[in-house]
């Protein structure tokens, strides 16, 4: 294997001079620099990336740690991250929830991390973060000089959804919750229940876990509980889809018999029958913002900019009175 010493000998310079040229450092003349680069080309020399990383304590890798790969929710965020990384010298390592996550993080096999994995404890994240290992976190509000929480503006979207339901005349409401360890679910539920209380409405809560199956099972429980609610706000679209399936099995029409609202605006939401009212945000831009902040910190020590990702309510058929009849020509 060709070494830097071989290049130096071939170019007739010292190893130090060759190192300066190949690492683009030092005050080396144009002629000497050209001679060393030509020698490296003729000998097919490639710098040892591992050794260089060891010297500078850099991997040029950004780690993304997420709960799972599946679903458009995560895909859109990853697409945003990837679109930025493509134009840099960094590589991307995407790691779903697994035993290797802890090893990769604690052994600093990446230069910085974007975390969207509730199984990675807050204590671990706080201990890991440092000036040499910045972290962007997307699933909980942490305060640290070296951690930036980039979170969805859940209250903004939920308030829009509640106002829509209330203005439509719905008064018998219930909330279908997502995973109990989810910050997003907790914030959405807190906002929805607070608004219901302001309007003197009692709002039962049913537990799900963000999956279609849990929405279907919770839907069965809601429909069997006695008096049917007029509208259900679901903590995400997947559960809303499961709930609608359960309602259809019982011969109920959405929204004429029961209105449904989700959260996330996944691509299929607009193509369902009826189309799903939901709360949306640009997950692609969420991803781009996360990785840009991380790279700016790594490259320039640019202070983190703590901000919320805007959300907005999207009105479709599943919560609009009369829309079922309109969409079926009745």
C-alpha positions in Angstrom: 0.0 0.0 0.0 1.3 3.4 -1.0 2.2 5.6 2.0 2.7 9.4 2.3 6.5 8.6 2.7 6.4 7.0 -0.8 4.8 10.2 -2.2 7.3 12.4 -0.5 10.2 10.3 -1.9 8.7 10.3 -5.4 8.3 14.1 -5.3 11.7 14.7 -3.7 10.3 16.5 -0.7 10.1 15.9 3.0 7.2 13.9 4.6 6.2 17.1 6.4 5.9 19.0 3.1 4.0 16.2 1.5 1.6 16.1 4.5 1.0 19.9 4.2 0.2 19.6 0.6 -2.1 16.6 0.9 -3.9 18.2 3.8 -4.1 21.6 2.1 -2.3 23.3 5.0 1.0 25.1 5.3 2.7 27.8 3.2 3.9 25.7 0.2 4.9 27.0 -3.2 2.7 26.4 -6.2 5.4 24.4 -7.9 6.1 22.2 -4.9 2.4 21.6 -4.4 1.9 20.6 -8.0 4.9 18.2 -7.8 3.5 16.5 -4.7 0.0 16.2 -6.2 1.4 14.7 -9.4 3.4 12.2 -7.4 0.2 11.2 -5.4 -1.6 10.8 -8.7 1.1 8.6 -10.3 1.3 6.4 -7.2 -2.5 6.2 -6.9 -2.2 7.5 -3.3 -5.3 8.0 -1.3 -5.1 9.5 2.3 -6.1 7.2 5.1 -9.4 8.6 6.1 -9.5 6.7 9.4 -6.1 8.1 10.4 -7.1 11.6 9.4 -10.3 11.3 11.4 -8.4 10.1 14.4 -6.0 13.0 14.2 -8.7 15.7 13.9 -11.2 13.7 16.0 -13.7 14.1 13.1 -15.7 11.4 11.3 -17.5 13.8 8.8 -20.6 11.7 9.5 -23.9 13.0 10.8 -26.1 10.5 12.7 -29.8 10.4 12.6 -31.5 8.4 15.3 -35.2 7.6 14.8 -37.8 5.3 16.1 -38.3 3.5 12.8 -37.9 3.8 9.1 -41.4 3.0 8.0 -44.1 5.6 7.0 -44.1 8.8 5.1 -43.7 10.8 8.4 -40.1 9.7 8.9 -39.4 9.5 5.1 -40.2 13.2 4.6 -37.9 14.3 7.4 -35.1 12.0 6.1 -35.6 13.4 2.6 -35.1 16.9 3.9 -32.0 16.0 5.8 -30.6 14.1 2.8 -31.2 17.0 0.5 -28.9 19.2 2.5 -26.2 16.6 3.3 -25.8 15.9 -0.5 -24.3 19.3 -0.9 -21.7 19.0 1.9 -18.7 16.8 2.7 -20.6 14.9 5.3 -22.0 11.4 5.1 -25.3 10.3 6.7 -25.8 7.4 9.1 -29.5 6.7 9.8 -30.0 4.4 12.7 -33.5 3.2 13.8 -34.1 2.1 17.4 -31.7 -0.7 18.0 -28.9 -1.9 20.4 -26.3 -0.4 18.1 -27.6 3.2 18.8 -26.0 3.5 22.2 -22.6 2.1 20.8 -22.6 4.6 17.9 -23.4 7.5 20.1 -21.3 6.8 23.2 -18.3 5.9 21.0 -18.7 9.1 19.1 -18.8 7.4 15.7 -20.6 10.5 14.3 -19.7 14.2 14.7 -23.2 15.2 15.8 -26.7 13.8 16.1 -30.3 14.4 15.1 -32.5 12.5 17.5 -36.1 11.5 17.1 -36.2 8.4 19.3 -38.1 8.5 22.6 -36.3 5.3 23.7 -33.1 7.3 23.9 -33.3 8.6 27.4 -33.1 12.3 28.2 -30.3 11.7 30.7 -28.3 10.0 27.9 -28.9 12.9 25.5 -27.9 15.5 28.1 -24.7 13.6 29.0 -23.7 13.2 25.4 -24.1 16.8 24.3 -21.0 19.0 24.2 -19.3 21.6 22.2 -17.7 18.8 20.2 -20.9 16.8 20.0 -23.9 18.9 19.3 -27.4 17.4 19.2 -30.6 18.5 17.4 -33.6 16.8 19.1 -37.0 16.6 17.5 -39.2 14.9 20.1 -38.8 16.7 23.4 -38.0 20.1 24.9 -34.5 20.0 26.4 -32.4 23.0 27.5 -28.7 22.9 26.9 -26.1 25.1 25.2 -25.3 22.2 22.9 -28.8 20.8 22.3 -31.4 22.5 20.2 -35.0 21.3 20.3 -36.7 21.8 17.0 -40.3 20.9 17.8 -43.7 21.1 16.0 -45.9 23.9 17.1 -48.5 21.4 18.3 -50.7 23.9 20.1 -51.1 26.1 17.0 -52.5 23.2 14.9 -54.6 21.7 17.7 -56.2 25.1 18.4 -57.1 25.4 14.7 -58.7 21.9 14.7 -60.7 22.5 17.9 -62.0 25.8 16.7 -63.1 24.1 13.4 -65.0 21.4 15.3 -66.6 23.8 17.7 -67.6 26.2 14.9 -69.2 23.3 13.1 -71.4 22.8 16.1 -69.7 19.7 17.5 -70.0 19.6 21.3 -69.6 15.9 22.2 -65.9 15.4 21.7 -63.3 12.9 22.6 -59.5 12.6 22.3 -57.7 9.6 20.9 -54.2 9.6 22.4 -51.0 8.4 20.9 -48.0 6.8 22.7 -47.9 7.7 26.4 -44.2 8.5 26.3 -44.6 11.0 23.4 -44.1 14.7 24.0 -46.0 15.5 20.9 -49.0 13.5 22.1 -48.9 15.1 25.6 -48.8 18.6 24.1 -51.6 17.9 21.7 -53.8 16.3 24.4 -53.1 19.1 26.9 -54.0 21.8 24.3 -57.2 20.0 23.2 -58.4 19.3 26.7 -57.6 22.8 27.9 -59.7 24.3 25.0 -62.6 21.9 25.8 -62.5 22.9 29.4 -62.6 26.6 28.4 -65.8 25.8 26.5 -67.2 23.7 29.4 -67.0 20.5 27.5 -66.3 17.1 29.0 -63.9 15.2 26.8 -63.2 11.5 27.4 -59.7 10.3 26.5 -59.0 6.9 24.8 -55.5 5.4 24.6 -53.7 4.4 21.4 -50.1 4.2 20.3 -50.0 6.0 16.9 -50.7 2.9 14.8 -53.7 2.1 12.6 -54.4 -1.0 14.6 -54.5 1.0 17.9 -56.9 3.5 16.2 -59.1 0.7 15.1 -59.2 -0.9 18.6 -59.8 2.4 20.3 -62.5 3.1 17.7 -64.3 -0.1 18.7 -64.1 0.9 22.4 -65.4 4.4 21.6 -68.3 3.0 19.6 -69.2 0.5 22.3 -69.0 2.9 25.2 -72.6 4.1 25.0 -73.5 7.5 23.7 -71.7 8.2 20.5 -69.4 11.2 20.4 -70.0 13.7 17.6 -66.3 14.1 16.8 -63.0 12.5 17.7 -59.6 14.3 17.5 -56.9 11.7 17.0 -53.2 12.4 17.9 -52.1 11.3 14.4 -53.5 10.3 11.0 -52.7 6.6 11.4 -55.0 6.2 14.3 -57.7 8.3 12.6 -57.6 5.9 9.7 -58.1 2.9 12.1 -61.0 4.7 13.8 -62.7 5.4 10.5 -62.4 1.7 9.6 -64.0 0.8 12.9 -66.8 3.2 12.3 -67.5 1.9 8.7 -67.6 -1.6 10.1 -70.5 -0.5 12.3 -72.3 1.0 9.4 -71.6 4.6 10.5 -70.9 7.4 8.1 -68.0 9.9 8.5 -68.7 12.7 9.2 -72.5 12.5 9.3 -72.6 10.1 12.2 -69.1 10.8 13.7 -66.5 13.4 12.6 -62.8 12.6 12.7 -59.7 14.8 12.7 -56.1 13.5 12.6 -52.6 15.1 12.8 -49.6 14.9 10.5 -51.2 15.2 7.0 -49.7 12.0 5.6 -50.0 11.7 1.8 -52.9 9.2 1.9 -55.0 11.5 4.1 -56.3 13.5 1.1 -57.2 10.4 -0.9 -59.2 8.6 1.7 -63.0 8.3 1.4 -63.9 10.6 3.0 -60.7 12.7 2.8 -59.2 13.2 6.2 -59.2 16.6 8.0 -55.9 16.9 9.8 -53.1 19.2 11.0 -50.1 19.6 8.7 -46.5 20.9 8.7 -43.7 20.6 6.3 -41.7 17.7 7.5 -39.2 18.1 4.6 -38.4 21.6 5.8 -38.2 20.3 9.4 -35.5 17.9 8.3 -33.6 20.6 6.3 -33.7 23.0 9.2 -32.4 20.4 11.7 -29.4 19.4 9.6 -28.5 22.9 8.6 -28.4 24.0 12.3 -26.2 21.0 13.1 -23.8 21.6 10.3 -23.6 25.3 11.0 -22.6 24.5 14.6 -20.1 21.9 13.6 -18.4 24.1 11.0 -18.7 27.6 12.4 -19.9 27.2 16.0 -23.1 29.1 15.0 -25.3 29.3 18.1 -28.5 27.2 17.8 -31.7 29.0 16.9 -34.5 27.5 19.0 -37.8 27.7 17.2 -41.1 25.9 16.5 -42.1 24.3 13.2 -45.4 26.0 12.1 -48.5 23.8 11.8 -51.9 24.5 10.3 -55.3 22.9 10.2 -56.4 21.4 6.9 -60.2 21.1 6.5 -61.4 18.1 4.5 -64.5 15.9 4.3 -64.1 13.9 7.5 -65.0 16.8 9.8 -67.2 18.9 7.5 -70.9 18.6 8.1 -72.8 17.5 4.9 -69.5 16.6 3.1 -70.4 12.9 2.9 -73.6 13.6 1.0 -71.8 16.2 -1.2 -69.0 13.8 -2.1 -71.5 11.0 -3.0 -74.0 13.1 -5.0 -76.8 12.7 -2.4 
